[in-house]
Each structure stands twice: as structure tokens, then as C-alpha cells.
């Protein structure tokens, strides 16, 4: 019945707009004001007929409402010389921890005394879900996502299907105890990949929306085209953020996108491939000017199909794509393709190398001059292959068939060490490997760390686990025999030479998301609390203080904040 009502409402709006526009089936050109681009709400759009050293970690994450092989993408937590400004919803700046909370918005916490952190201030952020945050020159740029009919009522009276918006909120954080909004701007679309900050320019790659149409002053009617839009936003003045340029690539509404310092690569994926050739078409956009200008330079025709956004990569003057390939004469195989992009107007194919066939490719990690590929068989046996990609014209296989934990959910690489997380019979497994000789990879240590049924969670586009110099933090949900759920953050001691040691876990009444290492203490961040964790003489974690961020009332009516709660105890 509800589906029928939605359909009838959408059809009625469609009929009304069609009639209002004079029943013409023409497509007009959408023009956007230079003075206030995209910050216009849709009803104001006019129609005119004329027109380092931190770990690199990956884990599975499934888009809401998306099922199947074409829907998976990798969540990444990376901070090295190339990606110093990688976005996250938690940032540690000196003695101030900034965190995004769905109820309080942006929160500042003084962690100068890690055993007794103190909440300084907070400010609510408009939008349904906070998905990213950049801290730049005394301002926090918080990115939230909403959809048509939610949040600020940006949709007006338009008939819309699957229209999304991202909202960038600039918050003055010069005084952490007195936060204030400096400016806001809306951009239509759904974030396709983590945004990238280069200088004062913030680049977004967006999946464009699909909607019925909108009324036009001159009687025209338009239906949007599916595709991906790259947008550059100047944030130098937070009070007057301005879109500098945008480029629309028609076709790939679920693209694989890679943003480097000089280029944006937009690739078709298996889910929405539109090119007539067998492989993926990859559009190359030049952003090297540094002023926000976006210029299309070329198109690359890959031999195979790109299946997710973590399988394309740029290093120096070479571009790499890991694709799947199959024809009438061969079984499906995975290949790595390389291209010379030193001259974007004359891109040349360099090499193709078969990575594997007969197994499914799960995770790919590009790390410097190496490619790490995790394959699995249908009985869930996972293996790691290592390739030298330092010469894009001559790939070399360095190591093969290193067995990983069963049902591997995530891997992390740092130098010559690799951490893999998995589970067997619903029990968590973690393993550390020495990669110093890739032909003879050694297992440093292999441990189980949970005794009940567990699920790993990937929320807020975060990795399945986080790794610091001393700890591995693994957020899980465990279930007992009655299928009651328990939210826990496992803390695993990590020594890059000696290996791993299970310290135990902390528990909270809401989903635990992150662990943050501070001196001799650890902070555990959940949906509703910030827990300060100390280690007793026996090395087990103990919650010693807590900041309550929100409290959900079980009656499913509303959410309130409470001043304090009895400190939680830990179990092991």
C-alpha cells in the first residue's frame, strides 16, 4: 500500500509538472549562477532552452540498499605524505580531540589529561549523517549528507526521486569552548569517494541524482541525466565558500574514483557500465592548475572492468587499474593494467599482467611500489599475493599464496608488516606477518580474540579496525546464545617486532566505533560515550572515566542527554 502511495504521488507530481511546462518533451540546459553556484535550493534553479607512517587499512563496506558484487567498496584510513589531509570524523589536534556525533554535532574534548578528558563545547550540524571532516586553518569543515525531503527542506515542491545533497558546514574552532558556524553551502549529489583537500581547494566526486523534473519559468521540462560530477570548492574564506568549477561525466552513477594531486580519474564499474567496448571507460580530469579549474584531458579504455573504487591508482606519471576480464574463450581473470599519463593529452598503454584466475579478488592495496592483492576461494580460504609495480612496464610477482585468517575482513600494511583480521566459526582471528622477504613471508603471531558470535562493523566509512604504534582497536558486536548483543572494543597490544598480545575489551551500551591511543591511556569512542581507558597491573583495560554524549530512550520516541552515568566495568 505504501509503495502504491509513493508511486501515485510521484506520478501526480510528474503529471502536474508536465502540464505546467506546456507538455513539451524538450530538454533544457541547466545554468548555474556564478555568484552562488549549487548553494541554490533546487526550486531556484532556472531552466533555459538555449541552453608517516600510519597504517593503510581497507575493509569491506556495503552501501545502503546495495547488494551484489558491484556494490562493495573499500573504506580507507590513510595518512602519509601524499594524503596528509585525509578526512575522518575524528581528529586529534594537539590536546584537542574533535569528534562528530549524530546528536551533538561537532564536539571538542580536552585530552591534555587523558585519564580525565573534559568536554569543552559542541555545536549542532545540519544534515542527516555526518560523513567527513577536515580541519584547516582554524576551521572545521564538516560534510554531512541528506536526501530529498529530509533535513532543511531543500526540495521545495519538486517531484524528486533519489536526490541527495551534501552540506559543507564551516565551524570556527579557534576557541574550542565557543564554537560557531562561519558558513554553509549545499551541493547536489551523493559522495562517491572521500573528498580531497589541496591547499584551499576541496575536491568532491559525487554520484549525481535521479529525479523526475522541476517546473521552469519558460515552460520547459527537464529530466536529469545519470552520471558523476567532480566539484572544486574554494574554502579560503569560510564565510563565503564558493564552487570554482565542476565537470559532469555522463553514465557512471556508481563510479570508481581516484583523486590525486593533479588528476581525477572517473571509471565505469561493472554495476553501471555504459561504454560499448568490453572494458571500463575511464575519464581523466586535470586539476593540476591549483586554482580549482577542472579540465577534461583524455579517456582511457581499460581492457577489463573496474569493480570498485580502490582498484585504480596513480603514482608519479603512471596510472594503474586492476580489472576483471573474460571473453568467450577464457575464464574470468584479474589483470593489472598500466598507462603513461605524463602527457594527459596523449595517454599510452604500457603493460598488462595477469594477477590470478580461478579465485575471486577481494581486496587490493596499492602501497608505494607494491600491490597487495587478497584472493579467496569459494570455501572462504584467503590468500595474499604481492607484486612489484615500481616499473609500470614490467610487473613482477614477489610472493604468492600466503594464507590469511579465514573470511578475512580487513588488512593493514605498514612498511614490512601486515595485519589481517578475520573470523572462523564466528570467532575473531588476527594475524601479523613479516614481509621483509616477500618470497618467504613469515607469520609473526596468530591469535583468536573473541569467544562469541561476532560481527565486524564498518560505519562512517571507517576501517574494520584501526592500528596505532602500540595497539590494534577492533570494534565488534558479539551475541550470546540468546542472541543478545554486546558492543565491545577489543584492544590488542601491537609491537612491530614482537607481534600481538590480547589485552581484552571495553564494553558500552551503544556501538563502539574507534580507539585513540594517548600516551599511557586509550580513548574508546562509541555512539553515545567517550570512555577513558587505563591499563591495570595485569595489563587489562579498565574504564576510569566517561563523557556521555547522548542517551537513547528505548521507547523509540526521542533522544535526550544525561549529565552522567555509572562508570562501566570491563570484562575479559
HELIX and SHEET records of a PDB file:
HELIX    1   1 UNK A    2  UNK A   20  1                                  19    
HELIX    2   2 UNK A   42  UNK A   44  5                                   3    
HELIX    3   3 UNK A  114  UNK A  116  5                                   3    
HELIX    4   4 UNK A  238  UNK A  240  5                                   3    
HELIX    5   5 UNK A  309  UNK A  311  5                                   3    
SHEET    1   A 2 UNK A  29  UNK A  31  0                                        
SHEET    2   A 2 UNK A  46  UNK A  48 -1                                        
SHEET    1   B 6 UNK A  72  UNK A  77  0                                        
SHEET    2   B 6 UNK A  56  UNK A  62 -1                                        
SHEET    3   B 6 UNK A 410  UNK A 414 -1                                        
SHEET    4   B 6 UNK A 417  UNK A 424 -1                                        
SHEET    5   B 6 UNK A 427  UNK A 434 -1                                        
SHEET    6   B 6 UNK A 442  UNK A 448 -1                                        
SHEET    1   C 4 UNK A  90  UNK A  93  0                                        
SHEET    2   C 4 UNK A  96  UNK A 101 -1                                        
SHEET    3   C 4 UNK A 105  UNK A 110 -1                                        
SHEET    4   C 4 UNK A 118  UNK A 123 -1                                        
SHEET    1   D 4 UNK A 129  UNK A 136  0                                        
SHEET    2   D 4 UNK A 139  UNK A 147 -1                                        
SHEET    3   D 4 UNK A 164  UNK A 172 -1                                        
SHEET    4   D 4 UNK A 180  UNK A 188 -1                                        
SHEET    1   E 3 UNK A 190  UNK A 191  0                                        
SHEET    2   E 3 UNK A 201  UNK A 207 -1                                        
SHEET    3   E 3 UNK A 196  UNK A 198 -1                                        
SHEET    1   F 4 UNK A 190  UNK A 191  0                                        
SHEET    2   F 4 UNK A 201  UNK A 207 -1                                        
SHEET    3   F 4 UNK A 227  UNK A 234 -1                                        
SHEET    4   F 4 UNK A 242  UNK A 250 -1                                        
SHEET    1   G 4 UNK A 256  UNK A 259  0                                        
SHEET    2   G 4 UNK A 263  UNK A 267 -1                                        
SHEET    3   G 4 UNK A 281  UNK A 286 -1                                        
SHEET    4   G 4 UNK A 295  UNK A 301 -1                                        
SHEET    1   H 4 UNK A 312  UNK A 315  0                                        
SHEET    2   H 4 UNK A 318  UNK A 325 -1                                        
SHEET    3   H 4 UNK A 333  UNK A 340 -1                                        
SHEET    4   H 4 UNK A 348  UNK A 357 -1                                        
SHEET    1   I 4 UNK A 360  UNK A 367  0                                        
SHEET    2   I 4 UNK A 370  UNK A 376 -1                                        
SHEET    3   I 4 UNK A 382  UNK A 388 -1                                        
SHEET    4   I 4 UNK A 396  UNK A 403 -1                                        
SHEET    1   J 3 UNK A 453  UNK A 456  0                                        
SHEET    2   J 3 UNK A 471  UNK A 479 -1                                        
SHEET    3   J 3 UNK A 466  UNK A 467 -1                                        
SHEET    1   K 4 UNK A 453  UNK A 456  0                                        
SHEET    2   K 4 UNK A 471  UNK A 479 -1                                        
SHEET    3   K 4 UNK A 485  UNK A 495 -1                                        
SHEET    4   K 4 UNK A 499  UNK A 508 -1                                        
SHEET    1   L 4 UNK A 512  UNK A 518  0                                        
SHEET    2   L 4 UNK A 521  UNK A 526 -1                                        
SHEET    3   L 4 UNK A 529  UNK A 535 -1                                        
SHEET    4   L 4 UNK A 541  UNK A 548 -1                                        
SHEET    1   M 2 UNK A 551  UNK A 552  0                                        
SHEET    2   M 2 UNK A 559  UNK A 560 -1                                        
END                                                                             
